[in-house]
Amino acid sequence: MARIIRLTAFLLMAGLCMSVSAQQTQDTKRERKKNLTIKEYKQKTGSKVPRLDDIIRYDANGRKVEEIEYSSNGSQKSRVVYEYDDKGVCTRELVYDHKNKVQKIRKIEYNADGTRHKIYVYSPKGNLETTRTFEYSY
């Protein structure tokens, strides 16, 4: 009986340690992204000059706040701005076109475990266009 209790306690502690370790890893990744800007360049085979392909910006909390994609001629192709609630969860995405005009508004709902539940896609005028529902199988 004592052996079973020790084994159960060990398994509980191991699970707790793994959970804390996973959270620390996530926190470390977010810490490294604070105020970070990533520029991604693309270079075609045979070309001597790389071109700017994407820019991703993170805020002081390490959250992605903007992603800009560029076309082959260097002009903006699209842009996404990410908005967060007071808990740091991304709840809305504004999608802009090449003229920097809002094309879509995505509102995101989450399950209790933090996984995405639904994404509602609205037109710039606020009309619901589509709904995406996520299902998870483990």
N, C-alpha and C positions, 0 to 999 in steps of 0.2 A: 504494500500500500504506500509506504514512504517513497518507494522507488517511482511509483506512478505520479505522486505529488511532485517529486523533484523533476521528473521528465516534463510534466505539464508546466511547471514554473519555468523550466529552461526554454520550452517552446514559446511560451508567452513572451519571455524576455527577448528571445531571438526575433520574434515578430515585431516587437516594439523597436528594437535596434534597427531592423531593416526599414521600418516606417520612418524613423528619425533620420536614418541615412539618406533615404530617398528625398525627404524634405530638405535636408541640408544640401544635397546635390542640386535640387531645383533652386534653392536660395542662392547657391554659389553661381549658378548660371545667370540668374537674374542680376546678381551683384555685378558680374562682369559686363553686363549690357547697359549699365547705367550711363545715360547721356552718350550712347554709342551711335555712330553713323557708319553704316557699311555701304561701300560703293562696289558694285560688281561690274566688271568689264568683260566684254565679249570680243574675241578676235577670230575672224574667219581664217581658215587655212589659206596661205598665200598673201594675206594682208599684213602690212607692216605696222598698222596702227590699230590698237584696240579701241573699241567704242564703249561708252557708258551704257550699260544695259539696265541696271536697277540701283536704286538707293533705298535703304531701309534705315529708319530713325527710331531710336528708343529714348524714352524720357528719363527723368532723374530716378524713377522707381524701377527702371529696367524693363518697362513695358513697351511693346512695339506700338508706335503712335502713327507712323506713316510709312507707306511703301509706294515708290514711284517707279514705273516701268517706262523705258524709253524705246522709241522706234529706231530703225537702222539709220535714219538721217539725223538722229540726235534730239528730236523733239519728243515731248511728253506723249506717251501712248495712253497711259492710264495712271490713276493715283487712287490709293485707298487710305482713308484716315480712320483710325481705330479709337473708339471712345470707351471709357471704363467707368464702372460704378464706384461707390465709396469703399467697396471691398477689394477693388483691383481686378474685377472680372470684366472682360470685354463684352459689352452689351449691344454695341452698335458699330456698324461699319458704313462709312460713306464712300461710295465708289464714283470717281470722277472720270470724265472722258479726256480726250487729247486737248480739248479747249478749256479744261479745268472746270467743267460744268457737271453738277451732280447728275448721275445717270441712274443710280440705284441707292436705296437705303436698306441695309440689312439689320434686322433686330434679332438678337440671339437669346434663346432661353436655354437653361442648363438643368440637368438632373441633379438630385441631391448629392451625388458623388462627384460633381464637377464636369461630367461629360456633357457634350452638347445634346440637347433634346430637340429643339426646332430652330430653324432660321426662317424668318418671314422676310420676303423681299418686296419692297415697296417702290413705286415710281417716285420721281421727285415731287409730284403733287400729292403724295401720300396714299395712293391707291394700291391695295395689296395685289401683287402680280403672281407670286408663287410662294409656296411653303415647302420647306425641306424638313423631313423628319428623320432622325437618326435612331437606329436600332442596334444594340450591341449584343453579341453572343459570345459567351466565354466558354 
